[in-house]
Amino acid sequence: MAKSTDTWRIVPLNEIGPIRFWYTRAEVKKALGGKPTTFKRTPDSVSLTDTYKVGPHQVHVSYDAEDRCDLVEVSSAALGGPELDKRGFLRRPFARTLEWARGLDPDLLSDRRSFASLRLGITASTASELIDSVGAFRENYFDTLKRAYAH
């Protein structure tokens, strides 16, 4: 059973911690242990999202129509969480993290409270000044994301 996300590494478009994208729901459950709660992310969701408690973090795992993992989101009010290039996200200043991420992906999409990198397969969002959620996704997950950020 996973005890913390603090040692999780994001491998862009491929995996986050013990979860590889394209894992089945059963493979994710085996990797994380425990019994998840489930919810429907949006009224149009084709599959239920599983939520696991891993240390101080909530881990939300979304699946495609074939019940394969396509997005993992970690949220928390605690410092730490998954890392990309040895840099953590949770409870870090949003503006500074956005600047750093833009250095890795100049085509990054952003608005006042979130950003997404299609090249790196990551998202981060905030309700205030500090990041409270980081996500990692597989290739082509956000085919329509550019429309969401265009305004």
PyMOL CGO cylinders between C-alpha atoms (Angstrom):
from pymol import cmd
from pymol.cgo import CYLINDER

trace = [
    CYLINDER, 0.00, 0.00, 0.00, 1.34, 3.43, -0.96, 0.3, 1, 1, 1, 1, 1, 1,
    CYLINDER, 1.34, 3.43, -0.96, 2.08, 5.47, 2.17, 0.3, 1, 1, 1, 1, 1, 1,
    CYLINDER, 2.08, 5.47, 2.17, 3.15, 8.78, 0.61, 0.3, 1, 1, 1, 1, 1, 1,
    CYLINDER, 3.15, 8.78, 0.61, 3.25, 10.59, -2.73, 0.3, 1, 1, 1, 1, 1, 1,
    CYLINDER, 3.25, 10.59, -2.73, 6.41, 12.47, -1.70, 0.3, 1, 1, 1, 1, 1, 1,
    CYLINDER, 6.41, 12.47, -1.70, 8.65, 9.95, -3.44, 0.3, 1, 1, 1, 1, 1, 1,
    CYLINDER, 8.65, 9.95, -3.44, 6.53, 9.83, -6.59, 0.3, 1, 1, 1, 1, 1, 1,
    CYLINDER, 6.53, 9.83, -6.59, 8.20, 10.92, -9.80, 0.3, 1, 1, 1, 1, 1, 1,
    CYLINDER, 8.20, 10.92, -9.80, 6.33, 12.06, -12.88, 0.3, 1, 1, 1, 1, 1, 1,
    CYLINDER, 6.33, 12.06, -12.88, 7.58, 10.52, -16.12, 0.3, 1, 1, 1, 1, 1, 1,
    CYLINDER, 7.58, 10.52, -16.12, 5.95, 12.77, -18.74, 0.3, 1, 1, 1, 1, 1, 1,
    CYLINDER, 5.95, 12.77, -18.74, 3.01, 11.17, -20.55, 0.3, 1, 1, 1, 1, 1, 1,
    CYLINDER, 3.01, 11.17, -20.55, 3.93, 7.75, -19.12, 0.3, 1, 1, 1, 1, 1, 1,
    CYLINDER, 3.93, 7.75, -19.12, 3.57, 7.39, -15.34, 0.3, 1, 1, 1, 1, 1, 1,
    CYLINDER, 3.57, 7.39, -15.34, 3.27, 9.01, -11.94, 0.3, 1, 1, 1, 1, 1, 1,
    CYLINDER, 3.27, 9.01, -11.94, 4.69, 7.14, -8.96, 0.3, 1, 1, 1, 1, 1, 1,
    CYLINDER, 4.69, 7.14, -8.96, 3.57, 3.51, -9.01, 0.3, 1, 1, 1, 1, 1, 1,
    CYLINDER, 3.57, 3.51, -9.01, 0.84, 4.17, -11.60, 0.3, 1, 1, 1, 1, 1, 1,
    CYLINDER, 0.84, 4.17, -11.60, 1.51, 3.74, -15.30, 0.3, 1, 1, 1, 1, 1, 1,
    CYLINDER, 1.51, 3.74, -15.30, -0.96, 5.29, -17.68, 0.3, 1, 1, 1, 1, 1, 1,
    CYLINDER, -0.96, 5.29, -17.68, -3.10, 2.67, -19.41, 0.3, 1, 1, 1, 1, 1, 1,
    CYLINDER, -3.10, 2.67, -19.41, -3.20, 0.57, -16.20, 0.3, 1, 1, 1, 1, 1, 1,
    CYLINDER, -3.20, 0.57, -16.20, -6.57, -1.03, -15.61, 0.3, 1, 1, 1, 1, 1, 1,
    CYLINDER, -6.57, -1.03, -15.61, -8.60, -0.04, -12.56, 0.3, 1, 1, 1, 1, 1, 1,
    CYLINDER, -8.60, -0.04, -12.56, -7.54, -3.34, -10.91, 0.3, 1, 1, 1, 1, 1, 1,
    CYLINDER, -7.54, -3.34, -10.91, -3.84, -2.64, -11.60, 0.3, 1, 1, 1, 1, 1, 1,
    CYLINDER, -3.84, -2.64, -11.60, -4.15, 0.85, -10.09, 0.3, 1, 1, 1, 1, 1, 1,
    CYLINDER, -4.15, 0.85, -10.09, -5.86, -0.59, -7.01, 0.3, 1, 1, 1, 1, 1, 1,
    CYLINDER, -5.86, -0.59, -7.01, -3.05, -3.14, -6.63, 0.3, 1, 1, 1, 1, 1, 1,
    CYLINDER, -3.05, -3.14, -6.63, -0.41, -0.39, -6.99, 0.3, 1, 1, 1, 1, 1, 1,
    CYLINDER, -0.41, -0.39, -6.99, -2.04, 1.91, -4.41, 0.3, 1, 1, 1, 1, 1, 1,
    CYLINDER, -2.04, 1.91, -4.41, -3.71, -0.58, -2.09, 0.3, 1, 1, 1, 1, 1, 1,
    CYLINDER, -3.71, -0.58, -2.09, -6.75, 0.17, 0.00, 0.3, 1, 1, 1, 1, 1, 1,
    CYLINDER, -6.75, 0.17, 0.00, -10.32, 0.68, -1.08, 0.3, 1, 1, 1, 1, 1, 1,
    CYLINDER, -10.32, 0.68, -1.08, -11.06, 3.81, -3.10, 0.3, 1, 1, 1, 1, 1, 1,
    CYLINDER, -11.06, 3.81, -3.10, -14.18, 5.92, -3.01, 0.3, 1, 1, 1, 1, 1, 1,
    CYLINDER, -14.18, 5.92, -3.01, -15.64, 6.73, -6.40, 0.3, 1, 1, 1, 1, 1, 1,
    CYLINDER, -15.64, 6.73, -6.40, -17.39, 9.70, -7.97, 0.3, 1, 1, 1, 1, 1, 1,
    CYLINDER, -17.39, 9.70, -7.97, -18.39, 11.02, -11.37, 0.3, 1, 1, 1, 1, 1, 1,
    CYLINDER, -18.39, 11.02, -11.37, -16.07, 13.94, -12.23, 0.3, 1, 1, 1, 1, 1, 1,
    CYLINDER, -16.07, 13.94, -12.23, -18.59, 15.58, -14.58, 0.3, 1, 1, 1, 1, 1, 1,
    CYLINDER, -18.59, 15.58, -14.58, -22.09, 14.70, -15.75, 0.3, 1, 1, 1, 1, 1, 1,
    CYLINDER, -22.09, 14.70, -15.75, -20.56, 13.70, -19.11, 0.3, 1, 1, 1, 1, 1, 1,
    CYLINDER, -20.56, 13.70, -19.11, -17.84, 11.45, -17.62, 0.3, 1, 1, 1, 1, 1, 1,
    CYLINDER, -17.84, 11.45, -17.62, -17.72, 8.06, -19.31, 0.3, 1, 1, 1, 1, 1, 1,
    CYLINDER, -17.72, 8.06, -19.31, -16.18, 6.38, -16.27, 0.3, 1, 1, 1, 1, 1, 1,
    CYLINDER, -16.18, 6.38, -16.27, -16.09, 6.82, -12.51, 0.3, 1, 1, 1, 1, 1, 1,
    CYLINDER, -16.09, 6.82, -12.51, -13.05, 8.42, -10.87, 0.3, 1, 1, 1, 1, 1, 1,
    CYLINDER, -13.05, 8.42, -10.87, -11.42, 6.60, -7.94, 0.3, 1, 1, 1, 1, 1, 1,
    CYLINDER, -11.42, 6.60, -7.94, -10.12, 8.53, -4.93, 0.3, 1, 1, 1, 1, 1, 1,
    CYLINDER, -10.12, 8.53, -4.93, -7.42, 7.09, -2.67, 0.3, 1, 1, 1, 1, 1, 1,
    CYLINDER, -7.42, 7.09, -2.67, -6.00, 8.54, 0.54, 0.3, 1, 1, 1, 1, 1, 1,
    CYLINDER, -6.00, 8.54, 0.54, -2.20, 8.33, 0.34, 0.3, 1, 1, 1, 1, 1, 1,
    CYLINDER, -2.20, 8.33, 0.34, -0.53, 9.93, 3.36, 0.3, 1, 1, 1, 1, 1, 1,
    CYLINDER, -0.53, 9.93, 3.36, -1.83, 13.50, 3.64, 0.3, 1, 1, 1, 1, 1, 1,
    CYLINDER, -1.83, 13.50, 3.64, -2.81, 13.58, -0.04, 0.3, 1, 1, 1, 1, 1, 1,
    CYLINDER, -2.81, 13.58, -0.04, -5.93, 12.73, -1.99, 0.3, 1, 1, 1, 1, 1, 1,
    CYLINDER, -5.93, 12.73, -1.99, -5.17, 10.84, -5.22, 0.3, 1, 1, 1, 1, 1, 1,
    CYLINDER, -5.17, 10.84, -5.22, -7.89, 10.98, -7.89, 0.3, 1, 1, 1, 1, 1, 1,
    CYLINDER, -7.89, 10.98, -7.89, -7.52, 8.47, -10.72, 0.3, 1, 1, 1, 1, 1, 1,
    CYLINDER, -7.52, 8.47, -10.72, -9.59, 8.92, -13.88, 0.3, 1, 1, 1, 1, 1, 1,
    CYLINDER, -9.59, 8.92, -13.88, -10.21, 6.27, -16.51, 0.3, 1, 1, 1, 1, 1, 1,
    CYLINDER, -10.21, 6.27, -16.51, -11.20, 6.20, -20.15, 0.3, 1, 1, 1, 1, 1, 1,
    CYLINDER, -11.20, 6.20, -20.15, -14.15, 4.31, -21.66, 0.3, 1, 1, 1, 1, 1, 1,
    CYLINDER, -14.15, 4.31, -21.66, -12.09, 1.07, -21.62, 0.3, 1, 1, 1, 1, 1, 1,
    CYLINDER, -12.09, 1.07, -21.62, -11.43, 1.56, -17.88, 0.3, 1, 1, 1, 1, 1, 1,
    CYLINDER, -11.43, 1.56, -17.88, -7.74, 2.40, -18.41, 0.3, 1, 1, 1, 1, 1, 1,
    CYLINDER, -7.74, 2.40, -18.41, -5.98, 5.10, -16.38, 0.3, 1, 1, 1, 1, 1, 1,
    CYLINDER, -5.98, 5.10, -16.38, -5.60, 8.36, -18.27, 0.3, 1, 1, 1, 1, 1, 1,
    CYLINDER, -5.60, 8.36, -18.27, -5.19, 11.00, -15.52, 0.3, 1, 1, 1, 1, 1, 1,
    CYLINDER, -5.19, 11.00, -15.52, -3.89, 11.02, -11.94, 0.3, 1, 1, 1, 1, 1, 1,
    CYLINDER, -3.89, 11.02, -11.94, -4.43, 14.12, -9.82, 0.3, 1, 1, 1, 1, 1, 1,
    CYLINDER, -4.43, 14.12, -9.82, -2.88, 14.64, -6.39, 0.3, 1, 1, 1, 1, 1, 1,
    CYLINDER, -2.88, 14.64, -6.39, -4.33, 17.31, -4.12, 0.3, 1, 1, 1, 1, 1, 1,
    CYLINDER, -4.33, 17.31, -4.12, -3.52, 18.40, -0.61, 0.3, 1, 1, 1, 1, 1, 1,
    CYLINDER, -3.52, 18.40, -0.61, -2.99, 21.23, 1.81, 0.3, 1, 1, 1, 1, 1, 1,
    CYLINDER, -2.99, 21.23, 1.81, 0.32, 19.52, 2.73, 0.3, 1, 1, 1, 1, 1, 1,
    CYLINDER, 0.32, 19.52, 2.73, 3.71, 20.31, 1.24, 0.3, 1, 1, 1, 1, 1, 1,
    CYLINDER, 3.71, 20.31, 1.24, 5.31, 17.75, -1.01, 0.3, 1, 1, 1, 1, 1, 1,
    CYLINDER, 5.31, 17.75, -1.01, 3.68, 15.39, -3.46, 0.3, 1, 1, 1, 1, 1, 1,
    CYLINDER, 3.68, 15.39, -3.46, 4.86, 14.20, -6.86, 0.3, 1, 1, 1, 1, 1, 1,
    CYLINDER, 4.86, 14.20, -6.86, 7.95, 15.67, -8.50, 0.3, 1, 1, 1, 1, 1, 1,
    CYLINDER, 7.95, 15.67, -8.50, 9.07, 16.41, -12.03, 0.3, 1, 1, 1, 1, 1, 1,
    CYLINDER, 9.07, 16.41, -12.03, 12.80, 17.00, -12.52, 0.3, 1, 1, 1, 1, 1, 1,
    CYLINDER, 12.80, 17.00, -12.52, 13.23, 16.89, -8.71, 0.3, 1, 1, 1, 1, 1, 1,
    CYLINDER, 13.23, 16.89, -8.71, 10.77, 19.75, -8.24, 0.3, 1, 1, 1, 1, 1, 1,
    CYLINDER, 10.77, 19.75, -8.24, 7.66, 19.35, -6.13, 0.3, 1, 1, 1, 1, 1, 1,
    CYLINDER, 7.66, 19.35, -6.13, 4.42, 21.18, -6.81, 0.3, 1, 1, 1, 1, 1, 1,
    CYLINDER, 4.42, 21.18, -6.81, 2.04, 21.08, -3.86, 0.3, 1, 1, 1, 1, 1, 1,
    CYLINDER, 2.04, 21.08, -3.86, 2.01, 24.18, -1.65, 0.3, 1, 1, 1, 1, 1, 1,
    CYLINDER, 2.01, 24.18, -1.65, 4.59, 25.90, -3.87, 0.3, 1, 1, 1, 1, 1, 1,
    CYLINDER, 4.59, 25.90, -3.87, 4.00, 29.42, -5.25, 0.3, 1, 1, 1, 1, 1, 1,
    CYLINDER, 4.00, 29.42, -5.25, 1.87, 29.17, -8.39, 0.3, 1, 1, 1, 1, 1, 1,
    CYLINDER, 1.87, 29.17, -8.39, 3.49, 32.09, -10.25, 0.3, 1, 1, 1, 1, 1, 1,
    CYLINDER, 3.49, 32.09, -10.25, 7.04, 30.81, -9.72, 0.3, 1, 1, 1, 1, 1, 1,
    CYLINDER, 7.04, 30.81, -9.72, 6.07, 27.25, -10.69, 0.3, 1, 1, 1, 1, 1, 1,
    CYLINDER, 6.07, 27.25, -10.69, 4.31, 28.52, -13.81, 0.3, 1, 1, 1, 1, 1, 1,
    CYLINDER, 4.31, 28.52, -13.81, 7.48, 30.39, -14.82, 0.3, 1, 1, 1, 1, 1, 1,
    CYLINDER, 7.48, 30.39, -14.82, 9.59, 27.27, -14.25, 0.3, 1, 1, 1, 1, 1, 1,
    CYLINDER, 9.59, 27.27, -14.25, 7.19, 25.07, -16.25, 0.3, 1, 1, 1, 1, 1, 1,
    CYLINDER, 7.19, 25.07, -16.25, 7.10, 27.61, -19.10, 0.3, 1, 1, 1, 1, 1, 1,
    CYLINDER, 7.10, 27.61, -19.10, 10.89, 27.23, -19.29, 0.3, 1, 1, 1, 1, 1, 1,
    CYLINDER, 10.89, 27.23, -19.29, 10.37, 23.52, -20.02, 0.3, 1, 1, 1, 1, 1, 1,
    CYLINDER, 10.37, 23.52, -20.02, 7.39, 24.05, -22.34, 0.3, 1, 1, 1, 1, 1, 1,
    CYLINDER, 7.39, 24.05, -22.34, 7.02, 27.48, -23.98, 0.3, 1, 1, 1, 1, 1, 1,
    CYLINDER, 7.02, 27.48, -23.98, 3.67, 26.33, -25.46, 0.3, 1, 1, 1, 1, 1, 1,
    CYLINDER, 3.67, 26.33, -25.46, 2.21, 25.70, -22.00, 0.3, 1, 1, 1, 1, 1, 1,
    CYLINDER, 2.21, 25.70, -22.00, -1.46, 26.71, -21.61, 0.3, 1, 1, 1, 1, 1, 1,
    CYLINDER, -1.46, 26.71, -21.61, -2.43, 28.81, -18.62, 0.3, 1, 1, 1, 1, 1, 1,
    CYLINDER, -2.43, 28.81, -18.62, -4.96, 31.08, -17.03, 0.3, 1, 1, 1, 1, 1, 1,
    CYLINDER, -4.96, 31.08, -17.03, -4.96, 32.88, -13.67, 0.3, 1, 1, 1, 1, 1, 1,
    CYLINDER, -4.96, 32.88, -13.67, -5.39, 29.74, -11.57, 0.3, 1, 1, 1, 1, 1, 1,
    CYLINDER, -5.39, 29.74, -11.57, -4.09, 26.79, -13.59, 0.3, 1, 1, 1, 1, 1, 1,
    CYLINDER, -4.09, 26.79, -13.59, -1.70, 25.60, -16.25, 0.3, 1, 1, 1, 1, 1, 1,
    CYLINDER, -1.70, 25.60, -16.25, -1.31, 22.55, -18.43, 0.3, 1, 1, 1, 1, 1, 1,
    CYLINDER, -1.31, 22.55, -18.43, 1.59, 21.30, -20.50, 0.3, 1, 1, 1, 1, 1, 1,
    CYLINDER, 1.59, 21.30, -20.50, 0.65, 18.96, -23.31, 0.3, 1, 1, 1, 1, 1, 1,
    CYLINDER, 0.65, 18.96, -23.31, 4.36, 18.30, -23.90, 0.3, 1, 1, 1, 1, 1, 1,
    CYLINDER, 4.36, 18.30, -23.90, 5.05, 17.32, -20.25, 0.3, 1, 1, 1, 1, 1, 1,
    CYLINDER, 5.05, 17.32, -20.25, 1.67, 15.79, -19.49, 0.3, 1, 1, 1, 1, 1, 1,
    CYLINDER, 1.67, 15.79, -19.49, 1.13, 17.86, -16.33, 0.3, 1, 1, 1, 1, 1, 1,
    CYLINDER, 1.13, 17.86, -16.33, -1.42, 20.23, -14.87, 0.3, 1, 1, 1, 1, 1, 1,
    CYLINDER, -1.42, 20.23, -14.87, -1.36, 22.36, -11.74, 0.3, 1, 1, 1, 1, 1, 1,
    CYLINDER, -1.36, 22.36, -11.74, -4.01, 24.54, -10.17, 0.3, 1, 1, 1, 1, 1, 1,
    CYLINDER, -4.01, 24.54, -10.17, -4.55, 26.83, -7.23, 0.3, 1, 1, 1, 1, 1, 1,
    CYLINDER, -4.55, 26.83, -7.23, -7.40, 28.42, -5.35, 0.3, 1, 1, 1, 1, 1, 1,
    CYLINDER, -7.40, 28.42, -5.35, -5.03, 31.01, -3.87, 0.3, 1, 1, 1, 1, 1, 1,
    CYLINDER, -5.03, 31.01, -3.87, -1.31, 31.67, -4.31, 0.3, 1, 1, 1, 1, 1, 1,
    CYLINDER, -1.31, 31.67, -4.31, -0.05, 28.15, -3.58, 0.3, 1, 1, 1, 1, 1, 1,
    CYLINDER, -0.05, 28.15, -3.58, -0.59, 25.10, -5.76, 0.3, 1, 1, 1, 1, 1, 1,
    CYLINDER, -0.59, 25.10, -5.76, -3.13, 22.73, -4.22, 0.3, 1, 1, 1, 1, 1, 1,
    CYLINDER, -3.13, 22.73, -4.22, -3.46, 20.21, -7.04, 0.3, 1, 1, 1, 1, 1, 1,
    CYLINDER, -3.46, 20.21, -7.04, -1.08, 18.64, -9.56, 0.3, 1, 1, 1, 1, 1, 1,
    CYLINDER, -1.08, 18.64, -9.56, -2.05, 16.19, -12.25, 0.3, 1, 1, 1, 1, 1, 1,
    CYLINDER, -2.05, 16.19, -12.25, -0.28, 13.99, -14.74, 0.3, 1, 1, 1, 1, 1, 1,
    CYLINDER, -0.28, 13.99, -14.74, -1.89, 12.58, -17.85, 0.3, 1, 1, 1, 1, 1, 1,
    CYLINDER, -1.89, 12.58, -17.85, -1.17, 10.32, -20.78, 0.3, 1, 1, 1, 1, 1, 1,
    CYLINDER, -1.17, 10.32, -20.78, -0.58, 11.42, -24.34, 0.3, 1, 1, 1, 1, 1, 1,
    CYLINDER, -0.58, 11.42, -24.34, -3.63, 12.81, -26.15, 0.3, 1, 1, 1, 1, 1, 1,
    CYLINDER, -3.63, 12.81, -26.15, -5.66, 13.04, -22.93, 0.3, 1, 1, 1, 1, 1, 1,
    CYLINDER, -5.66, 13.04, -22.93, -6.28, 16.74, -23.41, 0.3, 1, 1, 1, 1, 1, 1,
    CYLINDER, -6.28, 16.74, -23.41, -6.98, 16.83, -27.15, 0.3, 1, 1, 1, 1, 1, 1,
    CYLINDER, -6.98, 16.83, -27.15, -9.55, 19.57, -26.52, 0.3, 1, 1, 1, 1, 1, 1,
    CYLINDER, -9.55, 19.57, -26.52, -7.65, 21.42, -23.78, 0.3, 1, 1, 1, 1, 1, 1,
    CYLINDER, -7.65, 21.42, -23.78, -6.57, 24.29, -26.01, 0.3, 1, 1, 1, 1, 1, 1,
    CYLINDER, -6.57, 24.29, -26.01, -10.24, 25.25, -26.44, 0.3, 1, 1, 1, 1, 1, 1,
    CYLINDER, -10.24, 25.25, -26.44, -10.71, 25.37, -22.66, 0.3, 1, 1, 1, 1, 1, 1,
    CYLINDER, -10.71, 25.37, -22.66, -7.89, 27.91, -22.28, 0.3, 1, 1, 1, 1, 1, 1,
    CYLINDER, -7.89, 27.91, -22.28, -8.84, 30.03, -25.30, 0.3, 1, 1, 1, 1, 1, 1,
    CYLINDER, -8.84, 30.03, -25.30, -10.79, 33.09, -24.20, 0.3, 1, 1, 1, 1, 1, 1,
]
cmd.load_cgo(trace, "trace")
